[in-house]
Amino acid sequence: MRTFAFSFSGFINGISFGLGGFAISLSLIFESIGMNETTAHELLYIISSLLALSSSILILKISESKVFKKEKNLKNLLTYKSRRIVIKYTITNSLIGFGAGMFVPLMTRWFYLMYNITDTISGPIIGLTNSLIGFSNLFAPF
């Protein structure tokens, strides 16, 4: 069950990242109603920031189980074997996230500088690749 949970987490992460890549195309809609490119991108960043902040409301709705509330000692929460797996998983994902956070945003700029491809084209390409990565995480337990 734990393997499936990690796999599903990777799936959601990949799909969400992919949707973010496709969302950059919304700037074309904003430009079609008369905004310049800079203003369209600024509006897109404001909308995505508001969506990210609003997700906090969903997190606040999550409550702890009664079992966890009774458990005061965090050492007893995870077994030694589970703790090692969770730590390895966390470190790996943190390193991947750090690298992707530095590298992926530069990809759209690189496409533009090297090939004159705007982010409204390269964004969905990157979104598609991340969606495929997300779907491949579903097969990890097998």
C-alpha positions in Angstrom: 0.0 0.0 0.0 2.9 2.4 0.8 4.4 1.8 -2.6 1.2 2.7 -4.3 0.9 5.8 -2.2 4.4 7.0 -3.2 3.6 6.1 -6.8 0.3 8.0 -6.7 2.1 11.0 -5.2 4.5 11.0 -8.1 1.6 10.7 -10.6 -0.2 13.7 -9.1 3.1 15.6 -9.0 3.9 14.9 -12.7 0.4 15.6 -13.9 0.3 18.9 -11.9 3.6 19.9 -13.3 2.3 19.1 -16.8 -0.8 21.1 -16.3 1.4 24.0 -15.3 3.3 23.7 -18.6 0.0 23.8 -20.6 -1.3 26.7 -18.5 1.3 29.1 -20.1 -0.7 28.9 -23.3 -3.4 30.9 -21.5 -1.3 33.9 -22.0 -2.3 33.7 -25.7 -6.0 34.1 -24.7 -5.1 37.2 -22.6 -3.1 38.6 -25.5 -6.1 38.0 -27.8 -8.3 40.3 -25.7 -5.8 43.2 -26.0 -3.1 42.7 -23.3 0.6 42.9 -24.2 2.8 39.9 -23.7 4.2 41.1 -20.4 0.8 41.9 -18.9 -0.6 38.6 -20.0 2.2 36.7 -18.3 1.9 38.8 -15.1 -1.9 38.0 -15.0 -1.1 34.3 -15.5 1.4 34.4 -12.6 -1.1 36.2 -10.4 -3.8 33.7 -11.2 -1.5 30.7 -10.5 -0.4 32.4 -7.2 -4.0 32.8 -6.1 -4.7 29.2 -7.0 -1.7 28.0 -5.0 -2.8 30.1 -2.0 -6.3 28.8 -2.2 -5.1 25.3 -2.0 -4.2 26.0 1.6 -7.9 26.1 2.4 -8.1 22.5 1.4 -5.1 21.6 3.6 -6.7 23.3 6.6 -9.8 21.1 6.2 -7.7 17.9 6.9 -7.8 16.8 10.5 -5.6 14.4 12.3 -6.8 10.9 13.2 -7.6 10.1 16.8 -4.7 7.6 16.8 -2.2 10.3 15.8 -3.5 12.7 18.4 -3.0 10.2 21.2 0.5 9.4 20.0 2.9 11.9 21.6 6.2 10.2 20.8 7.1 10.7 17.1 9.7 7.9 17.4 6.9 5.3 17.7 5.1 6.7 14.7 7.4 5.1 12.1 9.4 1.9 12.5 13.1 2.0 11.8 12.7 0.3 8.4 9.9 2.7 7.4 11.9 5.7 8.6 14.9 4.8 6.5 12.7 4.4 3.4 10.9 7.7 4.0 14.1 9.6 4.6 15.6 8.1 1.3 12.5 9.0 -0.6 12.4 12.5 0.9 16.1 13.2 0.1 15.8 11.9 -3.5 12.6 13.9 -4.2 14.2 17.0 -2.6 17.2 16.8 -4.9 15.1 16.2 -8.0 12.8 19.1 -7.0 15.8 21.4 -6.4 17.4 20.5 -9.8 14.1 20.8 -11.7 13.2 24.0 -9.9 16.5 25.5 -11.2 16.6 23.9 -14.6 13.1 23.6 -16.0 12.2 27.3 -15.8 15.3 28.1 -17.9 14.3 25.6 -20.6 11.6 27.9 -22.1 14.1 30.8 -22.2 16.7 28.5 -23.8 14.2 27.4 -26.5 13.5 31.0 -27.2 17.2 32.1 -27.4 18.3 29.1 -29.4 15.4 28.5 -31.7 13.1 31.5 -31.3 10.4 29.3 -29.9 8.1 31.2 -27.5 7.1 29.8 -24.1 3.5 29.4 -25.4 4.9 26.6 -27.6 7.7 25.2 -25.4 5.6 25.3 -22.2 3.1 22.7 -23.5 6.0 20.5 -24.8 7.5 20.5 -21.3 4.0 20.0 -19.9 3.5 16.9 -22.0 6.8 15.3 -21.0 6.0 15.9 -17.3 2.6 14.4 -17.8 4.2 11.3 -19.3 6.6 11.1 -16.3 3.5 11.4 -14.0 1.8 8.5 -15.8 4.9 6.4 -15.7 4.9 6.7 -11.9 1.6 4.7 -11.9 3.6 1.7 -13.1 6.3 1.9 -10.4 4.6 -0.6 -8.1 4.6 -3.3 -10.7 
